[in-house]
Amino acid sequence: MSVVGIVATIKVQAGKEAEFEKIFSDLRAKVRANETGNLQYDFFKMKDEPTYIVMEQYASEQAMAEHGQSEHFKAAGPALGSVLAGRPALQIVSKVE
C-alpha cells in the first residue's frame, strides 16, 4: 500500500473565516477520532486572503475513499457549503518513498 493524499485549495466567503475554521476544526476532530487510515488532516490559512489549504494523507486509496463516504464528512458538507466561495480545487497526490 502506498500513502495517498489530497491537497485542497478552499476559498471562503469574506468575513466567514471564523465560521469555516470552527466547522473544519470540528470535522478534523471527528476524522482523527474515527478514521484509523487517516494520517494527516490539517488546514492552513493564506496570509492575506480568505483562502485555506487543506493537507490530507491516507494510508491507502481505500482509506481515502472511506473518508469521503463517512457520516461525519457528509454531515459537514452543508455547513461547509454555506461559507465557501465556490468549489474546492483538489489535487490527488501519492507519497514518494
C-alpha positions as CSV (number, residue, x, y, z in Angstrom):
1,M,0.0,0.0,0.0
2,S,1.2,3.5,-0.7
3,V,0.3,6.7,1.1
4,V,-2.1,8.9,-0.9
5,G,-3.1,12.4,-0.2
6,I,-5.2,15.4,-1.1
7,V,-4.2,19.0,-1.3
8,A,-7.3,21.1,-1.4
9,T,-7.4,24.9,-2.0
10,I,-10.6,26.2,-0.4
11,K,-11.8,29.8,-1.0
12,V,-14.1,31.1,1.8
13,Q,-16.5,34.0,1.6
14,A,-15.0,37.2,3.0
15,G,-16.0,37.5,6.7
16,K,-16.8,33.8,7.1
17,E,-13.3,32.7,8.0
18,A,-14.0,32.1,11.7
19,E,-17.1,30.1,10.9
20,F,-15.2,28.0,8.4
21,E,-12.4,27.4,10.9
22,K,-14.9,26.2,13.6
23,I,-16.7,23.9,11.1
24,F,-13.4,22.5,9.8
25,S,-11.9,22.1,13.3
26,D,-14.9,20.1,14.4
27,L,-14.6,17.9,11.3
28,R,-10.9,17.4,11.8
29,A,-11.5,16.2,15.4
30,K,-14.1,13.6,14.1
31,V,-11.7,12.5,11.3
32,R,-8.9,12.0,13.8
33,A,-11.1,10.2,16.3
34,N,-12.8,7.8,13.8
35,E,-10.6,7.2,10.8
36,T,-7.7,4.9,11.5
37,G,-6.5,5.2,7.9
38,N,-6.1,9.0,8.1
39,L,-2.6,10.1,8.7
40,Q,-2.9,13.9,8.4
41,Y,-5.9,16.3,8.2
42,D,-4.6,19.8,8.7
43,F,-5.5,23.2,7.3
44,F,-3.6,26.4,6.8
45,K,-4.8,29.9,6.0
46,M,-3.2,32.1,3.4
47,K,-1.8,35.3,4.9
48,D,-3.8,38.0,3.1
49,E,-6.9,36.3,1.7
50,P,-9.8,34.1,2.8
51,T,-8.2,31.0,1.2
52,Y,-7.2,27.8,3.0
53,I,-5.0,24.9,2.0
54,V,-6.1,21.5,3.4
55,M,-3.5,18.8,3.5
56,E,-4.7,15.2,3.9
57,Q,-2.8,11.9,4.0
58,Y,-4.3,8.4,4.0
59,A,-2.7,5.0,4.5
60,S,-4.3,3.8,1.2
61,E,-6.8,4.7,-1.5
62,Q,-9.4,2.7,0.3
63,A,-8.9,4.8,3.5
64,M,-9.3,8.0,1.3
65,A,-12.5,6.6,-0.2
66,E,-13.8,5.7,3.2
67,H,-13.2,9.3,4.4
68,G,-15.4,10.6,1.6
69,Q,-18.2,8.2,2.5
70,S,-18.0,8.8,6.3
71,E,-21.1,10.1,8.0
72,H,-19.1,13.0,9.7
73,F,-17.8,14.1,6.3
74,K,-21.2,14.0,4.7
75,A,-22.8,15.8,7.7
76,A,-20.2,18.7,7.5
77,G,-21.0,19.3,3.8
78,P,-24.0,21.6,4.1
79,A,-22.3,23.8,6.8
80,L,-19.1,24.0,4.8
81,G,-21.0,24.8,1.6
82,S,-22.7,27.7,3.3
83,V,-19.3,29.5,3.9
84,L,-17.4,28.6,0.7
85,A,-16.9,30.9,-2.3
86,G,-17.0,28.2,-4.9
87,R,-15.9,24.5,-5.2
88,P,-12.6,23.5,-3.6
89,A,-9.8,22.7,-6.1
90,L,-8.5,19.3,-5.3
91,Q,-5.2,17.7,-6.2
92,I,-4.8,13.9,-5.5
93,V,-1.1,13.0,-4.8
94,S,0.9,9.9,-4.0
95,K,3.7,9.9,-1.5
96,V,7.1,9.2,-3.0
97,E,9.1,6.9,-0.8
